[in-house]
Amino acid sequence: MAPRSGALSLSRLAVVVAAAYCLAAATPGTADWMRGSATFYGGSNAAGTMGGACGYGNLYATGYGTNTAALSTSLFNDGAACGECYQVQCDRGSSPNCKPGVTVTITATNLCPTDYSKPNDNGGWCNPPRKHLDMAQPAWERIGIYRAGIVPVLFQRVPCSRSGGVRFTINGHAYFELVLITNVGGPGSIRAVQIKGSRTGWTTMSRNWGANWQSNSYLNGQSISFAVTATNGQKVVFQDVAPSNWGFGQTFTNSGQFY
């Protein structure tokens, strides 16, 4: 018996839906990919990208290198995005200035400031609500043609791959610890931090700026532990990561890491 017309239509519909689903899954920009734009800064050796609003300082010394970017305010989230990693590709379907088949993974290390004297579509690239990446020039040139200056991009957040453990640089003075946290793998960014001396209980730290967290405890002469919660909710305790003879300006690490 021939199938009823209604059954045949449903069968064809299922095929069409399945095909559309497969196409959507394979096409960038339809799943976790976001659309935005990208410019570059810092010079051909990325020397001008050192420092920045995350506080990472010398990006070569801290392991971030030249695959970095300053995020527009809508992405930077007042520093909460520091350390996040993004896979970026030029949107070839929207611009002839793309290098085909190339993606680059960058780390958020800086803020791209707003410029309200210019319109969003003509110089005010980092004004809200634009999603914009001001990439280190060596990274940008892997995906775009130099003369373009700005290209449309597709980008998505991806896990960060880091070598070694999370690093804690303790600055400040007695009764004030300003701790820079770097080399964070996995989610890359941090939601909350607690600090503990060997003779104290756990104290919640607050974000001072960028990747710098502060505490108003007196911890001199004590070994120091940190409990760090990443933005994906994963919590890692770094027990006695700094010995009792630690000093301000020193960096400490152990094997603890996010994945």
C-alpha positions in Angstrom: 0.0 0.0 0.0 1.3 3.4 -0.9 1.9 5.7 2.1 -0.6 8.3 2.8 0.2 11.8 1.7 0.4 13.1 5.3 2.9 10.4 6.2 5.0 11.1 3.2 5.0 14.9 4.0 6.1 14.2 7.6 8.9 11.9 6.4 10.2 14.5 4.0 9.9 17.1 6.7 12.0 15.0 9.0 14.7 14.8 6.3 14.7 18.5 5.8 14.9 19.2 9.5 17.7 16.8 9.9 19.6 18.3 7.0 19.1 21.8 8.4 20.3 20.7 11.8 23.5 19.3 10.4 24.1 22.4 8.3 23.6 24.6 11.4 26.0 22.5 13.4 28.7 22.8 10.8 28.3 26.5 10.0 30.3 28.9 12.2 28.1 31.6 13.7 25.1 29.4 14.4 26.1 27.7 17.6 28.5 29.2 20.2 30.1 31.5 17.6 29.4 35.2 17.9 29.8 37.9 15.3 32.0 40.9 15.9 34.8 42.9 14.5 38.6 43.1 15.0 41.3 45.7 14.7 45.0 45.5 15.8 47.4 47.4 18.0 50.8 47.1 19.6 53.1 47.0 16.6 54.5 44.1 14.6 56.3 42.7 17.7 53.3 43.4 20.0 55.5 45.5 22.3 52.7 48.0 22.7 50.4 45.4 24.2 52.4 45.1 27.4 50.7 46.1 30.7 47.0 46.6 30.1 43.9 46.7 32.2 44.2 43.1 33.4 47.5 43.8 35.1 49.5 41.0 33.5 52.5 43.2 32.9 55.1 41.8 30.5 53.0 39.4 28.4 56.1 37.5 27.3 57.3 36.9 30.8 53.8 35.8 32.0 53.5 33.4 29.1 50.7 35.1 27.1 52.9 36.1 24.2 51.5 37.8 21.2 48.2 35.9 20.9 46.3 38.4 22.9 43.5 41.0 22.6 41.9 44.0 24.3 38.1 43.5 24.6 35.4 46.1 24.1 33.5 47.1 27.2 30.6 44.8 26.4 33.0 41.8 26.5 35.5 43.0 29.2 32.9 43.0 31.9 34.8 45.3 34.3 37.8 42.9 34.3 35.9 39.7 34.9 36.8 38.5 31.4 40.6 38.8 32.1 42.3 35.6 31.1 39.5 34.2 28.9 40.4 32.6 25.6 38.7 33.0 22.3 39.0 31.3 19.0 38.8 33.9 16.2 38.4 33.7 12.5 37.8 36.3 9.9 34.3 36.3 8.5 35.2 35.6 4.9 31.6 35.7 3.7 31.4 39.4 4.8 34.8 40.7 3.7 37.4 40.2 0.9 40.1 41.1 3.4 40.1 37.8 5.2 42.8 35.1 5.0 40.9 31.9 4.4 41.0 28.8 6.5 42.9 30.4 9.5 41.8 30.6 13.1 43.8 32.0 16.0 43.2 31.6 19.7 43.8 34.7 21.8 43.7 35.6 25.5 41.9 38.6 26.9 44.6 40.8 28.5 43.4 44.3 28.1 40.4 46.7 27.7 39.8 48.5 24.5 38.6 51.9 25.7 35.5 53.7 24.4 35.7 56.7 22.2 32.4 58.5 22.2 33.7 61.3 20.0 33.4 58.8 17.1 30.4 56.8 15.9 30.3 53.1 16.6 30.6 52.3 12.9 33.4 54.7 12.2 36.2 54.7 14.7 34.3 54.1 17.9 34.8 50.3 17.4 34.9 49.6 21.2 31.8 51.6 22.1 28.9 49.6 23.5 27.1 47.5 22.5 29.7 46.4 19.9 31.5 43.1 20.4 35.0 44.1 19.3 38.5 42.6 19.6 41.5 44.9 19.4 44.0 42.1 18.7 47.8 42.2 19.0 49.1 42.9 15.5 50.9 39.5 15.0 47.7 37.6 15.9 45.4 39.8 13.8 47.7 39.5 10.7 47.2 35.8 10.7 43.5 36.2 9.9 43.3 39.6 8.1 45.0 41.6 5.3 47.0 44.5 6.8 45.6 47.2 4.6 42.0 46.6 5.8 42.7 47.8 9.3 39.4 46.3 10.5 37.6 43.0 9.6 34.4 41.3 10.6 35.1 38.2 12.7 33.4 35.1 14.1 34.6 34.2 17.6 33.8 31.8 20.4 35.1 31.3 23.9 37.2 28.1 24.2 39.2 26.5 27.1 42.6 27.9 27.8 45.6 25.6 27.6 48.4 26.6 30.1 51.7 25.1 30.9 52.4 24.6 34.7 50.2 25.7 37.6 48.3 28.9 38.4 50.7 31.7 39.5 50.2 34.1 42.4 52.2 37.3 42.6 51.9 38.9 46.0 52.2 42.7 46.1 51.2 45.3 48.6 52.3 45.8 52.2 51.4 44.7 55.7 47.7 44.5 56.2 47.2 44.8 52.5 47.8 42.0 50.0 47.3 42.7 46.3 47.6 39.4 44.5 47.9 39.1 40.7 46.6 35.7 39.5 48.0 34.5 36.1 48.4 31.4 34.0 44.8 30.2 34.6 43.9 27.3 32.4 40.4 25.9 31.6 37.9 28.8 31.8 40.8 31.3 32.1 38.8 33.8 34.2 38.1 33.9 37.9 34.8 34.4 39.8 36.0 34.4 43.4 39.2 34.1 45.5 39.8 33.3 49.2 43.0 33.6 51.1 44.2 31.9 54.2 47.3 32.2 56.4 48.7 29.2 58.4 47.4 30.9 61.6 44.2 32.4 60.2 40.9 31.3 58.7 39.7 31.8 55.2 39.0 35.4 54.1 37.2 36.4 51.0 39.2 38.6 48.6 37.7 41.3 46.3 38.7 42.2 42.8 40.8 45.3 43.0 41.3 45.7 39.2 41.7 43.3 36.3 43.2 40.1 37.6 44.4 41.7 40.9 42.6 40.6 44.0 43.0 42.2 47.4 42.8 41.3 51.1 43.3 43.4 54.2 44.7 40.7 56.3 48.1 40.6 58.2 49.7 37.4 56.8 53.4 38.2 57.2 55.4 35.2 58.5 52.7 32.8 57.6 52.4 30.3 54.7 49.6 31.3 52.4 46.9 29.3 50.7 44.4 30.3 48.1 41.0 28.9 47.2 40.1 30.0 43.6 36.8 29.6 41.9 36.7 29.9 38.2 33.8 31.4 36.2 32.6 27.8 35.3 32.2 27.1 39.0 35.3 24.8 39.4 37.1 25.4 42.6 40.8 24.6 43.3 42.6 25.0 46.6 46.3 25.9 46.4 47.4 24.8 49.8 50.5 26.6 51.3 51.5 27.8 47.8 53.6 30.6 49.4 56.0 29.5 52.2 56.1 31.4 55.5 59.2 33.4 54.4 57.4 34.8 51.3 58.1 38.4 50.4 56.1 41.1 48.5 56.9 41.1 44.8 57.4 37.4 44.6 55.5 34.9 42.5 54.5 31.4 43.7 53.0 28.4 42.1 52.4 24.7 42.5 50.9 22.0 40.3 47.3 23.2 40.8 45.5 24.1 37.6 42.1 24.4 36.0 41.1 22.2 33.0 
